[in-house]
Amino acid sequence: MKIDSHQHFWIFNQSEYDWIDDSMINIRRDFLPGHLATEHGKLGFDGSITVQARQSLEETEWLLHLAESNPIIKGVVGWVDLQSVDVYSQLEKYSKHTRFVGVRHVVQDEAYDDFILKENFNRGISYLEEFKLTYDILVFPKQLPYAVRFVEKHPDLTFVLDHIAKPFIKKGLLSPWKEDIQRISLFPNVFCKVSGMVTEADWHNWKPDDFKPYLDVIVNSFGTDRVMIGSDWPVCLVAGEYSKVMNIVLDYISGFSEEDKSKISGINCIKAYRITP
């Protein structure tokens, strides 16, 4: 099974998606499963992991509702209020749905770089293992050192690092991102999505070679057992069509063994999110 490990759906309105500004005008519209199924077909992908775009319980419920009638959705990474005293009951409720596979909080937008180490937040995180859920880490490079300490607190929980932690690809910078990636990769319970790279590059002038140094760091650090391909569709459309974006990684791994290509294209995603094929 080939799985796109990271994409979003939304019915666009400006108040709920205010981060989609005028520079992203081509994604200021609705994106639903039927649109994505067409893109999957072009590359022979079987489905995807749908990830929250809004931080609300309504978002989680809506995505799970979509999953009920759209078999291309292999899993939903939703949002719950991890700092709430009610978080356990929220997890209990949504975990009854077989396609609820993980949780994400938009840590990158928090005011304090060390937010991910907050006591209340980590209390909520500690419940995820009981429900066999994975946590997606969404951070900027400046927050990676705190993410390393965060992961260390939860050695038995499966983590997935989103968008290779958004390095400064447009500027061609590797350090200190590279060294922090090497540190976080030492924890065997951390996977990494090679996704979201084009939005960190020059949207209109990027070349596939721009990403090779970053992909080299990720594969050399995590190996081929903990890396998974993801599109970040439809956000990626600000910098390239679905096939073009996915082919950055597919072309990069084209010389890998068939086993390793299968791992990166689906097997690792199935493992990280405990998906039943």
C-alpha angles and dihedrals in degrees: 000000000000114000133186099221098204134036141124140223127204146162099223125237125152098232095058096037100039091145088071097086132178092282088065097048093138092065096047092105140072121297116190138165095272091060092051095046088063091054092047090054093057091060101030097250118158100206148316149241110253113214129199118261097181126052100231140100088238088063092054092048092048093050092048089050089053090049092056092064102028116067092190086075102085095174143357124225100198138175129256128171098262091183095053124104084226096057095107093058090046090054091045091054098047096039089068085075110084093216096054098105107156153356134238135188121192095242092163090072097051116115096232121058091217094052090117089067095057113131097230092047092051091047088059092045090054091067095058096080092057089058093044092243130150124224121223114214113213111184143140120240091262089061096048096092089057090046088057090055090044093054090048089061092059109043095164099049122092114236132190119200108217124222094355085283093292104274121197096267094157090060094040092236121156105169137106087009091062094055093046091050089053090052097049092045090062088076106085092209092065121093125184133220116217091211139113093039099127093059089058091051131068098294096212104032109034122134127202090247089063089073100045097088090052094045089049090055093048097047093042090050103040099025121215095294096070106035124095134183120242135171105203085217128207093019088058090063090081086072106024148346119276097257093046092051095046091047090063088073098030091055091045092056095039091106094048121104117275088249093055093045089053091050094052094041097051121324095079091049091051089051097046094049098034092237119177106226 
